[in-house]
Amino acid sequence: MAGERDKVKSRKKSSAKRGDASFVDQDTRDSVRSTQRIASQLHQLIATSITVASMRDEHDILKNLAGSTRRVFDADLAVLSLESGSMAPLRGVAQRGRLAICVGPDEFAAVGDVPGSRGTFVPWIEGDWLVAPVLERRDQALGVLAVRRDGGEFLDEDREVLTLIAQMAATALGATELSREIQSSETRLRILVDTAPAGIVEVDLEGRVRWWNRAASKIFAWSQFEAASGHEPRFPDAASGELAALWSEVRDGAGSSGRDLIDVEIKGRRRDLTASAALLPSPDDQATSILMLVDDVTDHRQLKAEVHHAQQMEIRGRVASNVAHDFNNLLTLISGYAEILAKDLDSDVRSLEMVKDIQATASRASMLTAQLQTIGRTHSLEPVVLDPIEALQSNAEVFERIVGMDIESQWSLNSNAGTIRVDAGQFEQMMLNLAINARDAMPSGGQLLVTVDATTIDRARADELNLAEGDFVAISVADTGVGMDEETRQHCFDPFFTTKGPFKGTGLGLAAARRLVEGSGGAISCRSELGVGTTFEILFPTNHEAVVGERSAPEGERPRGSATVLVAEDDGGLRRLMVQVLSRNGYDVLAVETGEQAMEVAAGFDGTIDLLVSDVEMSELSGPEVAASLQRTNPALRILLMSGTAESTVLNGLLPGTSAFLAKPFRPSALIDQVHDLLSRR
């Protein structure tokens, strides 16, 4: 029995041992399966990490990570939602048995309800979903990563794995956004550099060109073909010395340095450049190249010179205006007394010829004064419709006398050329000046050809001359004289520029001609060759209005006046001349020196003053101020204002129809005609 009991006990112990072994075997198998699952997840996570790290597109990242998440968890559905950023909203969706896809907001409904961010930054359970935030920063979520497994439970390890994948998603999406920003910045920088107005050139430490932008290509005339073919462009030879010194300074540690590259020839053109340079550091702080900034300052310096020239011309213009004012007073005296003498010397032929020479000289001096006023811009143009052929034919005799017997004058005039709109007096002066210049250019004789014809200017020619395309009247004056070199030709229209030497030329004629022509909407140009001759071509827009003939002044004895005239003129000699002329023609004259004296005389005069003859520019009160003041108390007062520099616009403040303007210098007969005309108005 005892032995039997021992056998029973032995079987029970053996049975217990077999049960314990089964239990241990199950735990081992569970542990192995768990380890295998974790190993599989880890393997998938590593593979996913490697794959996603190379992606730079949100669609690919969302789709790939959603598919990897579903496989890691053996889930029915995995969704990676992007809720913020430049590409949001966007979802990567992976369903069991289907390929992972990426969908936009229009397709969200087909996926069904998916958990979204809810302000927590740790994983959470929401129904059948395990959700982890995709954190951009610790306190801000880009979106969520959610996985659903029907009827399954999620362990603590699952939360950790999902959090790891969400972090992987955040890293990949952040890197993609950063890459896009960097690429955008690089694009902007590339566009900025390439479109910069200054040239940017990278050279190695020896000065060999590595890279350049569009502006540098334009400055140095480097073609894109050179870059594409690998051909190394070269700097102009004239700049190589300065550039070598610049690079040496930079290599020696001068920081940034600069140089002026003056008169550098590039493709046949002389240019002025400025260049600055600095070492371009590399990531290891070992500089291997130099960055240069190059600018073409030719136009800037030319503009600066033109501004300086304009300032000088303004000063000269003011001086010319002052000279013209005083000179016109003197010319009025000379021509005035010459006219009076001519009337008193009818029987003395020899003396009368000398007086006529004085008048001719005064007329030429008046032309010079008009040119001074043109340069000083104190006299505006008074254009009229004019037939240039009639104007030239009326002055043909003067032309012949000016050029002399040794020069053969030829005329080629197209009667159908058309009319022009121009200041008649200045047009005649311009043509006479051109004839004088041609005569001086042919000291040994030659030929002078004056041509008037019709022409049409096309768009290309119009752009070249800064004109509007259309029909023009072309006037040319050509000589067979000594000609001009290129430098002289380029400066021939500059004011005060002359090659005639002291006391032989003023340098005003061609400058005045250019202002007249351009002020009339035309253009003037010059062609010349040494030893061959010079041709001036003038283009005026064709005018289609009828020519209005001027009313000629009546010749013979003028009617004597019977009125009181107040004369205000600060030049004593001119004042005495006007008093004499007016008195000889029957007028009672009151003469004063200043505008203040004119006001006093008018206020104290016991009678009626019929006419005020006043200079425009006087010491304190000007002529227009005196006239306006006197007309307020005497509306019937007639006004004649005179000036050698002002214009007829000074009459604008006076009563309509009561005033006239007389330009200095003037003849006594012109003064009497104006006075008689004003006093005869009603």
C-alpha positions as CSV (number, residue, x, y, z in Angstrom):
1,M,0.0,0.0,0.0
2,A,2.7,2.2,1.0
3,G,4.5,1.5,-2.2
4,E,1.2,2.1,-4.1
5,R,0.7,5.4,-2.4
6,D,4.3,6.3,-3.3
7,K,3.5,5.5,-6.9
8,V,0.4,7.7,-6.8
9,K,2.3,10.5,-5.2
10,S,5.0,10.1,-7.8
11,R,2.4,10.3,-10.7
12,K,0.8,13.4,-9.1
13,K,4.1,15.1,-8.8
14,S,5.0,14.2,-12.4
15,S,1.6,15.5,-13.6
16,A,2.1,18.8,-11.8
17,K,5.5,19.2,-13.3
18,R,4.0,18.6,-16.8
19,G,1.3,21.4,-16.2
20,D,4.0,23.8,-15.0
21,A,6.0,23.2,-18.1
22,S,3.0,23.9,-20.4
23,F,2.4,27.2,-18.6
24,V,6.0,28.2,-19.0
25,D,6.0,27.2,-22.7
26,Q,3.0,29.5,-23.4
27,D,4.6,32.5,-21.8
28,T,7.7,31.9,-23.8
29,R,5.7,31.7,-27.0
30,D,3.9,34.9,-26.1
31,S,7.2,36.6,-25.4
32,V,8.7,35.4,-28.6
33,R,5.6,36.6,-30.6
34,S,5.8,40.0,-28.9
35,T,9.5,40.2,-29.6
36,Q,8.9,39.3,-33.2
37,R,6.1,41.8,-33.6
38,I,8.3,44.5,-32.1
39,A,11.2,43.5,-34.3
40,S,8.9,43.6,-37.3
41,Q,7.6,47.1,-36.3
42,L,11.1,48.3,-35.7
43,H,12.2,47.0,-39.1
44,Q,9.2,48.7,-40.7
45,L,9.9,51.9,-38.8
46,I,13.6,51.9,-39.9
47,A,12.6,51.3,-43.5
48,T,9.9,54.0,-43.4
49,S,12.3,56.4,-41.8
50,I,14.9,55.8,-44.6
51,T,12.3,56.2,-47.3
52,V,10.6,59.3,-45.9
53,A,13.9,61.0,-45.2
54,S,14.5,61.4,-48.9
55,M,11.0,62.7,-49.7
56,R,10.3,66.5,-50.4
57,D,6.7,66.3,-51.2
58,E,3.8,66.4,-48.7
59,H,1.6,64.1,-50.8
60,D,4.3,61.4,-50.9
61,I,5.1,61.7,-47.2
62,L,1.4,61.5,-46.1
63,K,0.7,58.5,-48.3
64,N,3.8,56.6,-47.4
65,L,3.5,57.2,-43.6
66,A,-0.2,56.3,-43.6
67,G,0.6,53.0,-45.4
68,S,3.5,52.2,-43.0
69,T,1.4,53.0,-40.0
70,R,-1.4,50.7,-41.1
71,R,1.1,47.8,-41.7
72,V,2.9,48.4,-38.4
73,F,-0.3,48.1,-36.4
74,D,-2.0,45.6,-38.8
75,A,-4.8,48.1,-38.7
76,D,-8.0,48.4,-40.7
77,L,-7.4,52.1,-41.4
78,A,-4.7,54.6,-40.8
79,V,-5.0,58.4,-41.6
80,L,-2.3,61.0,-41.4
81,S,-4.0,64.5,-41.4
82,L,-2.1,67.7,-42.2
83,E,-4.1,70.5,-40.7
84,S,-1.7,73.5,-41.0
85,G,1.0,74.7,-43.3
86,S,1.1,75.8,-47.0
87,M,-0.3,72.5,-48.3
88,A,-3.1,72.0,-45.7
89,P,-5.7,70.6,-45.4
90,L,-4.4,67.2,-46.8
91,R,-4.8,63.6,-45.7
92,G,-2.8,60.4,-46.3
93,V,-5.2,57.4,-46.1
94,A,-4.4,53.7,-46.0
95,Q,-7.1,51.0,-45.8
96,R,-6.7,47.3,-45.5
97,G,-6.6,45.7,-48.9
98,R,-6.1,49.0,-50.8
99,L,-3.2,51.1,-51.9
100,A,-2.5,54.2,-49.8
101,I,-3.6,57.4,-51.3
102,C,-3.5,61.2,-50.6
103,V,-6.7,63.2,-50.7
104,G,-7.7,66.8,-50.6
105,P,-10.7,68.4,-48.7
106,D,-13.1,67.6,-51.5
107,E,-12.6,63.8,-50.8
108,F,-12.6,63.9,-47.0
109,A,-16.2,62.8,-46.8
110,A,-15.4,59.5,-48.6
111,V,-13.0,58.6,-45.8
112,G,-15.5,59.1,-43.0
113,D,-15.1,60.8,-39.7
114,V,-11.5,61.0,-38.6
115,P,-10.3,62.4,-35.3
116,G,-8.7,65.8,-35.4
117,S,-6.4,67.9,-33.1
118,R,-8.0,68.7,-29.8
119,G,-5.3,70.6,-27.9
120,T,-3.6,67.7,-26.3
121,F,0.0,66.8,-27.1
122,V,0.0,63.1,-25.9
123,P,-1.6,60.1,-27.6
124,W,-5.2,59.4,-26.8
125,I,-8.0,56.8,-27.4
126,E,-11.1,58.0,-29.3
127,G,-13.5,55.2,-29.9
128,D,-11.8,52.6,-32.0
129,W,-9.0,55.1,-32.8
130,L,-5.6,55.5,-31.4
131,V,-4.5,59.1,-32.1
132,A,-1.2,60.9,-31.7
133,P,-0.5,64.6,-32.5
134,V,2.0,65.5,-35.2
135,L,3.9,68.3,-33.4
136,E,5.5,71.2,-35.2
137,R,6.7,72.5,-31.9
138,R,6.0,71.4,-28.4
139,D,2.9,73.6,-28.1
140,Q,1.7,73.5,-31.7
141,A,0.4,70.6,-33.9
142,L,0.7,70.2,-37.6
143,G,-2.0,67.6,-37.6
144,V,-2.7,64.1,-36.2
145,L,-1.8,60.5,-37.0
146,A,-4.8,58.1,-36.3
147,V,-5.0,54.3,-36.6
148,R,-8.2,52.1,-36.2
149,R,-8.4,48.4,-35.5
150,D,-11.9,47.0,-35.2
151,G,-12.3,45.0,-32.0
152,G,-8.7,45.3,-31.1
153,E,-7.1,46.9,-28.1
154,F,-4.1,49.2,-28.1
155,L,-1.3,48.6,-25.6
156,D,1.0,51.1,-24.0
157,E,3.7,50.0,-26.5
158,D,1.3,51.0,-29.3
159,R,1.1,54.5,-28.0
160,E,4.9,54.8,-28.0
161,V,5.2,53.4,-31.5
162,L,2.5,55.7,-32.9
163,T,4.1,58.7,-31.1
164,L,7.4,57.7,-32.8
165,I,5.8,57.6,-36.3
166,A,4.1,61.0,-35.6
167,Q,7.4,62.5,-34.7
168,M,8.8,61.0,-37.9
169,A,6.0,62.6,-39.8
170,A,6.6,66.0,-38.1
171,T,10.3,65.8,-39.0
172,A,9.7,64.9,-42.6
173,L,6.9,67.5,-43.1
174,G,9.0,70.2,-41.4
175,A,12.0,69.4,-43.5
176,T,9.9,69.6,-46.6
177,E,8.5,73.0,-45.7
178,L,12.0,74.2,-44.8
179,S,13.3,72.9,-48.1
180,R,10.5,74.8,-50.0
181,E,11.3,78.0,-48.1
182,I,15.0,77.6,-48.9
183,Q,14.3,76.9,-52.5
184,S,12.0,79.9,-52.7
185,S,14.6,82.1,-51.0
186,E,17.3,80.8,-53.4
187,T,15.0,81.5,-56.4
188,R,14.3,85.0,-55.2
189,L,18.0,85.6,-54.5
190,R,18.9,84.2,-58.0
191,I,16.3,86.5,-59.7
192,L,17.5,89.4,-57.6
193,V,21.1,88.9,-58.5
194,D,20.4,88.2,-62.1
195,T,18.2,91.3,-62.6
196,A,20.4,93.6,-60.4
197,P,21.3,96.8,-62.3
198,A,24.9,96.4,-61.3
199,G,27.2,93.8,-62.7
200,I,28.1,90.9,-60.3
201,V,31.1,88.8,-61.2
202,E,32.8,85.9,-59.3
203,V,36.4,85.2,-60.1
204,D,38.9,82.8,-58.5
205,L,41.9,84.1,-56.6
206,E,43.8,84.5,-59.9
207,G,41.1,86.6,-61.5
208,R,39.6,83.9,-63.8
209,V,35.9,84.4,-64.3
210,R,33.7,81.7,-62.7
211,W,30.2,83.3,-62.9
212,W,28.5,86.5,-63.8
213,N,25.0,88.0,-63.9
214,R,23.0,89.5,-66.7
215,A,24.1,93.1,-66.0
216,A,27.8,92.1,-66.1
217,S,27.1,90.3,-69.4
218,K,25.8,93.6,-70.8
219,I,28.6,95.7,-69.3
220,F,31.4,93.5,-70.6
221,A,29.6,92.2,-73.7
222,W,29.9,88.6,-72.6
223,S,27.6,86.2,-74.4
224,Q,25.7,83.4,-72.8
225,F,27.3,81.1,-75.4
226,E,30.6,81.6,-73.6
227,A,29.1,80.2,-70.4
228,A,27.4,77.3,-72.1
229,S,30.6,76.3,-74.0
230,G,32.8,76.6,-70.9
231,H,34.8,79.3,-72.6
232,E,36.4,81.7,-70.1
233,P,35.4,85.3,-70.8
234,R,38.1,88.0,-70.5
235,F,38.1,91.4,-69.0
236,P,39.0,94.3,-71.4
237,D,42.7,94.8,-71.7
238,A,42.5,98.5,-70.6
239,A,41.0,97.4,-67.3
240,S,43.3,94.4,-66.6
241,G,46.0,96.4,-64.7
242,E,43.5,98.1,-62.3
243,L,41.6,94.8,-61.7
244,A,44.8,93.0,-60.9
245,A,45.7,95.6,-58.3
246,L,42.2,95.3,-56.9
247,W,42.4,91.6,-56.6
248,S,45.8,91.8,-54.9
249,E,44.4,94.2,-52.3
250,V,41.6,91.9,-51.5
251,R,43.8,88.8,-51.2
252,D,46.2,90.8,-48.9
253,G,43.4,91.3,-46.4
254,A,42.1,94.7,-47.4
255,G,38.6,93.6,-46.8
256,S,36.5,95.3,-49.6
257,S,38.3,97.5,-52.0
258,G,37.3,99.6,-55.1
259,R,38.7,101.0,-58.3
260,D,37.7,103.4,-61.1
261,L,38.1,102.0,-64.6
262,I,38.2,105.0,-66.9
263,D,38.0,105.1,-70.7
264,V,37.7,101.3,-71.1
265,E,37.0,100.2,-74.7
266,I,34.3,97.5,-74.9
267,K,33.2,96.5,-78.3
268,G,34.4,99.8,-79.9
269,R,32.7,102.0,-77.2
270,R,34.6,104.0,-74.5
271,R,33.0,103.4,-71.1
272,D,33.7,104.5,-67.5
273,L,33.3,101.7,-64.9
274,T,33.6,101.4,-61.1
275,A,34.5,98.1,-59.5
276,S,34.6,96.9,-55.9
277,A,35.6,93.5,-54.6
278,A,35.7,91.3,-51.5
279,L,36.7,87.8,-50.7
280,L,33.9,85.2,-50.9
281,P,34.3,82.8,-47.8
282,S,33.6,79.1,-48.2
283,P,32.1,76.9,-45.5
284,D,35.6,76.0,-44.1
285,D,36.6,79.7,-44.0
286,Q,39.1,79.1,-46.8
287,A,38.3,81.7,-49.4
288,T,38.7,80.4,-52.9
289,S,37.0,83.2,-54.9
290,I,36.5,87.0,-55.1
291,L,33.1,88.6,-55.6
292,M,33.1,91.8,-57.7
293,L,30.5,94.5,-58.1
294,V,30.8,96.4,-61.4
295,D,28.8,99.4,-62.5
296,D,28.8,101.4,-65.7
297,V,28.9,105.0,-64.7
298,T,29.4,106.5,-68.2
299,D,25.8,107.8,-68.5
300,H,25.8,109.1,-64.9
301,R,29.0,111.0,-65.4
302,Q,27.8,112.4,-68.7
303,L,24.5,113.5,-67.0
304,K,26.5,115.1,-64.2
305,A,28.6,116.9,-66.8
306,E,25.4,118.0,-68.6
307,V,23.9,119.3,-65.3
308,H,27.1,121.3,-64.7
309,H,26.9,122.5,-68.3
310,A,23.3,123.5,-67.8
311,Q,24.1,125.4,-64.7
312,Q,26.9,127.2,-66.5
313,M,24.5,128.0,-69.4
314,E,22.0,129.4,-66.9
315,I,24.6,131.7,-65.6
316,R,25.7,132.7,-69.1
317,G,22.0,133.1,-70.0
318,R,21.5,135.6,-67.1
319,V,24.6,137.5,-68.2
320,A,23.4,137.5,-71.8
321,S,20.0,138.8,-70.7
322,N,21.6,141.7,-68.8
323,V,23.9,142.5,-71.7
324,A,21.0,142.3,-74.2
325,H,18.9,144.7,-72.1
326,D,21.6,147.4,-72.0
327,F,22.8,146.7,-75.5
328,N,19.2,147.1,-76.9
329,N,19.0,150.5,-75.3
330,L,22.2,151.5,-77.0
331,L,21.0,150.1,-80.3
332,T,17.8,152.0,-80.0
333,L,19.7,155.2,-79.6
334,I,22.1,154.4,-82.5
335,S,19.3,153.4,-84.9
336,G,17.0,156.1,-83.7
337,Y,19.4,159.0,-84.2
338,A,20.5,157.5,-87.5
339,E,16.9,157.5,-88.7
340,I,16.5,161.2,-87.6
341,L,19.8,162.1,-89.4
342,A,18.6,160.3,-92.5
343,K,15.6,162.5,-92.8
344,D,17.7,165.7,-92.3
345,L,20.3,164.6,-94.8
346,D,18.2,164.1,-97.9
347,S,20.4,166.4,-100.0
348,D,23.8,165.2,-98.6
349,V,24.3,161.9,-100.5
350,R,27.7,161.1,-99.0
351,S,26.5,161.7,-95.4
352,L,23.3,159.8,-96.1
353,E,25.3,156.7,-97.3
354,M,27.3,156.8,-94.0
355,V,24.0,157.0,-92.0
356,K,22.7,154.0,-93.9
357,D,25.9,152.1,-93.0
358,I,25.2,153.0,-89.4
359,Q,21.7,151.7,-89.7
360,A,22.9,148.4,-91.3
361,T,25.5,148.0,-88.6
362,A,22.9,148.5,-85.9
363,S,20.7,146.0,-87.6
364,R,23.5,143.4,-87.5
365,A,24.1,144.2,-83.9
366,S,20.4,143.7,-83.3
367,M,20.7,140.2,-84.8
368,L,23.5,139.4,-82.3
369,T,21.3,140.7,-79.4
370,A,18.5,138.4,-80.5
371,Q,20.9,135.4,-80.4
372,L,22.0,136.4,-76.9
373,Q,18.4,136.5,-75.8
374,T,17.9,133.1,-77.4
375,I,20.7,131.6,-75.5
376,G,19.5,133.2,-72.3
377,R,16.0,132.0,-73.1
378,T,14.6,135.4,-72.4
379,H,12.7,135.6,-75.6
380,S,10.1,133.1,-76.6
381,L,9.3,132.1,-80.1
382,E,6.4,133.8,-81.9
383,P,5.6,131.2,-84.7
384,V,3.6,132.1,-87.8
385,V,2.7,130.0,-90.9
386,L,5.5,130.7,-93.3
387,D,6.5,129.7,-96.8
388,P,10.2,129.0,-96.6
389,I,10.7,129.4,-100.3
390,E,9.2,132.9,-100.3
391,A,11.2,133.8,-97.2
392,L,14.4,132.7,-98.9
393,Q,13.6,134.4,-102.2
394,S,12.9,137.7,-100.5
395,N,16.4,137.5,-98.9
396,A,18.2,136.1,-102.0
397,E,19.9,139.3,-102.7
398,V,21.1,139.6,-99.1
399,F,22.5,136.0,-99.4
400,E,24.4,136.9,-102.6
401,R,25.9,139.9,-101.0
402,I,26.9,138.0,-97.9
403,V,28.7,135.2,-99.6
404,G,30.5,137.4,-102.0
405,M,31.6,137.1,-105.6
406,D,34.0,134.2,-105.1
407,I,31.2,131.8,-104.1
408,E,28.7,130.4,-106.5
409,S,25.3,130.3,-105.0
410,Q,22.9,127.6,-106.2
411,W,19.2,127.2,-105.3
412,S,17.1,124.0,-105.5
413,L,13.6,125.0,-104.4
414,N,10.6,122.7,-104.6
415,S,7.6,125.0,-104.8
416,N,5.4,122.1,-103.5
417,A,7.5,121.4,-100.4
418,G,4.9,122.9,-98.1
419,T,4.7,125.5,-95.4
420,I,6.1,125.5,-91.9
421,R,5.2,127.1,-88.6
422,V,8.2,129.1,-87.2
423,D,9.2,132.4,-85.8
424,A,9.7,134.4,-89.1
425,G,12.4,136.8,-87.8
426,Q,14.5,134.1,-86.2
427,F,14.1,131.9,-89.3
428,E,15.6,134.6,-91.5
429,Q,18.4,135.1,-89.0
430,M,19.2,131.4,-88.9
431,M,19.4,131.2,-92.7
432,L,21.7,134.3,-92.9
433,N,23.9,132.8,-90.1
434,L,24.2,129.6,-92.0
435,A,25.2,131.5,-95.2
436,I,27.8,133.5,-93.2
437,N,29.2,130.2,-91.8
438,A,29.4,128.8,-95.3
439,R,31.2,131.9,-96.6
440,D,33.8,131.7,-93.7
441,A,34.4,128.0,-94.5
442,M,35.3,128.8,-98.1
443,P,38.0,131.6,-97.9
444,S,39.2,130.7,-101.4
445,G,35.7,130.4,-102.9
446,G,33.5,127.4,-103.6
447,Q,29.9,126.5,-104.0
448,L,26.9,127.1,-101.7
449,L,23.8,125.0,-102.4
450,V,20.5,125.8,-100.6
451,T,17.8,123.2,-101.0
452,V,14.1,123.1,-100.0
453,D,12.2,119.9,-100.5
454,A,9.4,117.7,-99.1
455,T,10.3,114.5,-97.3
456,T,8.7,111.8,-95.2
457,I,10.3,110.5,-92.0
458,D,9.7,106.9,-91.1
459,R,9.7,105.4,-87.6
460,A,13.4,104.5,-87.4
461,R,14.6,107.9,-88.6
462,A,12.1,109.6,-86.4
463,D,13.4,107.7,-83.3
464,E,16.9,108.6,-84.3
465,L,16.1,112.4,-84.5
466,N,13.6,112.4,-81.6
467,L,10.8,113.4,-83.9
468,A,7.3,112.2,-84.6
469,E,7.1,110.3,-87.9
470,G,5.3,112.0,-90.8
471,D,5.8,114.7,-93.5
472,F,8.5,117.3,-93.1
473,V,10.0,120.2,-95.1
474,A,13.7,119.6,-95.5
475,I,16.0,122.6,-95.8
476,S,19.7,122.1,-96.4
477,V,22.6,124.5,-96.7
478,A,25.7,122.8,-98.1
479,D,29.1,124.2,-98.8
480,T,32.3,122.9,-100.4
481,G,34.5,124.4,-97.7
482,V,37.2,123.2,-95.4
483,G,34.9,121.0,-93.4
484,M,35.1,120.0,-89.7
485,D,36.7,117.1,-87.9
486,E,34.5,114.8,-85.8
487,E,35.1,116.5,-82.5
488,T,34.3,119.9,-83.9
489,R,31.2,118.6,-85.5
490,Q,29.9,117.1,-82.3
491,H,30.3,120.5,-80.5
492,C,29.2,122.8,-83.3
493,F,25.8,123.4,-81.7
494,D,27.2,124.2,-78.3
495,P,26.6,127.8,-77.2
496,F,29.7,130.0,-77.4
497,F,31.7,127.3,-79.2
498,T,33.5,128.7,-82.2
499,T,36.6,127.9,-84.3
500,K,36.8,131.3,-85.9
501,G,39.2,132.8,-83.4
502,P,39.0,136.0,-81.3
503,F,36.7,138.8,-82.6
504,K,35.6,136.6,-85.6
505,G,32.7,134.6,-84.2
506,T,30.4,134.5,-81.2
507,G,29.5,130.8,-81.1
508,L,25.8,131.8,-80.8
509,G,24.5,131.3,-84.3
510,L,24.2,127.5,-84.5
511,A,23.1,127.2,-80.8
512,A,20.3,129.7,-81.6
513,A,19.4,127.7,-84.8
514,R,19.0,124.5,-82.8
515,R,16.8,126.1,-80.2
516,L,14.6,127.7,-83.0
517,V,14.3,124.4,-84.9
518,E,13.7,122.2,-81.9
519,G,11.3,124.7,-80.4
520,S,9.3,124.5,-83.7
521,G,9.0,120.7,-83.5
522,G,11.9,120.0,-85.9
523,A,15.5,118.8,-85.9
524,I,18.8,120.1,-87.2
525,S,21.8,117.9,-88.0
526,C,25.3,118.4,-89.4
527,R,27.4,116.3,-91.8
528,S,30.9,117.3,-92.4
529,E,34.2,116.0,-93.8
530,L,37.6,117.7,-93.7
531,G,38.5,119.0,-97.1
532,V,35.1,118.1,-98.6
533,G,32.6,120.5,-97.0
534,T,29.7,120.7,-94.6
535,T,25.9,120.2,-94.9
536,F,23.4,121.4,-92.4
537,E,20.0,119.7,-92.7
538,I,16.9,121.2,-91.1
539,L,13.6,119.4,-90.8
540,F,10.4,121.3,-90.0
541,P,7.0,119.5,-89.7
542,T,4.9,120.3,-92.7
543,N,2.1,122.7,-91.9
544,H,-1.2,122.7,-93.8
545,E,-2.5,126.1,-92.8
546,A,-2.6,129.0,-95.2
547,V,0.1,131.7,-95.1
548,V,-1.2,134.9,-93.6
549,G,0.5,137.9,-95.2
550,E,1.9,140.6,-92.9
551,R,0.3,144.1,-92.9
552,S,2.9,146.4,-94.3
553,A,3.4,149.7,-92.6
554,P,2.3,152.7,-94.6
555,E,5.2,154.7,-96.2
556,G,5.4,158.4,-96.4
557,E,4.5,161.2,-94.0
558,R,2.8,160.0,-90.7
559,P,0.0,162.1,-89.2
560,R,1.0,164.4,-86.4
561,G,-0.4,163.7,-83.0
562,S,-2.1,165.9,-80.4
563,A,-2.0,164.1,-77.1
564,T,-0.2,164.1,-73.8
565,V,2.3,161.2,-73.4
566,L,4.0,160.2,-70.1
567,V,7.4,158.6,-70.8
568,A,9.0,156.5,-68.0
569,E,12.5,155.2,-68.9
570,D,15.5,154.8,-66.6
571,D,18.1,155.1,-69.4
572,G,18.8,158.9,-69.9
573,G,19.9,158.8,-73.5
574,L,17.0,156.7,-74.6
575,R,14.6,158.8,-72.7
576,R,15.9,162.0,-74.4
577,L,15.6,160.3,-77.8
578,M,11.9,159.3,-77.2
579,V,11.1,162.8,-76.0
580,Q,12.7,164.3,-79.1
581,V,10.9,161.9,-81.4
582,L,7.5,162.3,-79.8
583,S,7.8,166.1,-79.6
584,R,8.8,166.4,-83.3
585,N,5.6,164.5,-84.1
586,G,3.4,166.9,-82.2
587,Y,2.9,165.2,-78.9
588,D,3.1,166.9,-75.5
589,V,5.6,164.8,-73.4
590,L,6.1,164.4,-69.7
591,A,9.4,162.5,-69.0
592,V,10.4,160.7,-65.8
593,E,13.2,158.3,-64.8
594,T,11.4,155.9,-62.4
595,G,8.0,154.3,-61.9
596,E,7.6,156.2,-58.6
597,Q,8.1,159.5,-60.4
598,A,5.6,158.5,-63.0
599,M,3.0,157.9,-60.2
600,E,3.8,161.3,-58.7
601,V,3.6,163.2,-62.0
602,A,0.3,161.5,-63.0
603,A,-1.2,162.3,-59.6
604,G,-0.1,166.0,-59.7
605,F,-0.8,166.7,-63.4
606,D,-3.5,169.2,-64.0
607,G,-5.0,167.6,-67.2
608,T,-5.4,164.3,-68.9
609,I,-2.6,161.9,-69.7
610,D,-3.6,160.0,-72.8
611,L,-0.7,157.5,-73.1
612,L,2.0,156.0,-70.9
613,V,5.1,154.9,-72.6
614,S,7.2,152.9,-70.1
615,D,10.2,150.5,-69.9
616,V,9.2,147.2,-68.4
617,E,12.1,146.8,-66.1
618,M,12.8,149.8,-63.7
619,S,14.3,150.1,-60.3
620,E,11.4,149.6,-57.8
621,L,8.0,149.9,-59.5
622,S,8.1,148.1,-62.9
623,G,6.3,149.4,-66.0
624,P,3.4,146.9,-65.8
625,E,2.8,147.8,-62.1
626,V,2.7,151.5,-62.9
627,A,0.4,150.9,-65.9
628,A,-2.0,148.8,-63.9
629,S,-2.1,151.3,-61.1
630,L,-2.8,154.3,-63.4
631,Q,-5.5,152.4,-65.3
632,R,-7.4,151.9,-62.1
633,T,-8.0,155.6,-61.8
634,N,-8.0,156.3,-65.6
635,P,-9.5,153.4,-67.6
636,A,-9.1,155.3,-70.8
637,L,-5.3,155.5,-70.4
638,R,-3.4,153.8,-73.3
639,I,-0.3,151.8,-72.4
640,L,2.8,151.2,-74.5
641,L,5.4,148.9,-72.8
642,M,8.9,148.5,-74.1
643,S,11.6,145.9,-73.4
644,G,14.7,144.3,-74.8
645,T,14.3,141.1,-72.8
646,A,10.7,140.8,-71.7
647,E,7.8,139.5,-73.9
648,S,4.4,140.7,-74.9
649,T,2.9,138.6,-72.0
650,V,3.6,141.6,-69.7
651,L,0.4,143.1,-71.1
652,N,-1.8,140.3,-69.6
653,G,-2.7,142.3,-66.5
654,L,-3.9,145.4,-68.3
655,L,-7.3,146.3,-69.7
656,P,-8.1,144.5,-72.9
657,G,-7.5,146.5,-76.1
658,T,-5.7,149.4,-74.3
659,S,-2.1,148.3,-74.6
660,A,0.7,147.3,-77.0
661,F,4.3,146.0,-76.7
662,L,7.3,147.4,-78.5
663,A,10.5,145.3,-78.5
664,K,13.9,147.0,-78.2
665,P,15.8,148.0,-80.3
666,F,13.2,149.9,-82.3
667,R,13.2,152.7,-84.9
668,P,11.6,156.0,-84.1
669,S,9.1,155.4,-86.9
670,A,8.1,152.2,-85.2
671,L,7.5,154.1,-82.0
672,I,5.4,156.7,-83.7
673,D,3.4,154.0,-85.5
674,Q,2.6,152.3,-82.2
675,V,1.7,155.5,-80.4
676,H,-0.6,156.6,-83.3
677,D,-2.2,153.2,-83.4
678,L,-3.0,153.2,-79.7
679,L,-4.4,156.7,-79.6
680,S,-6.6,156.1,-82.6
681,R,-8.3,153.2,-80.8
682,R,-11.8,153.8,-79.4
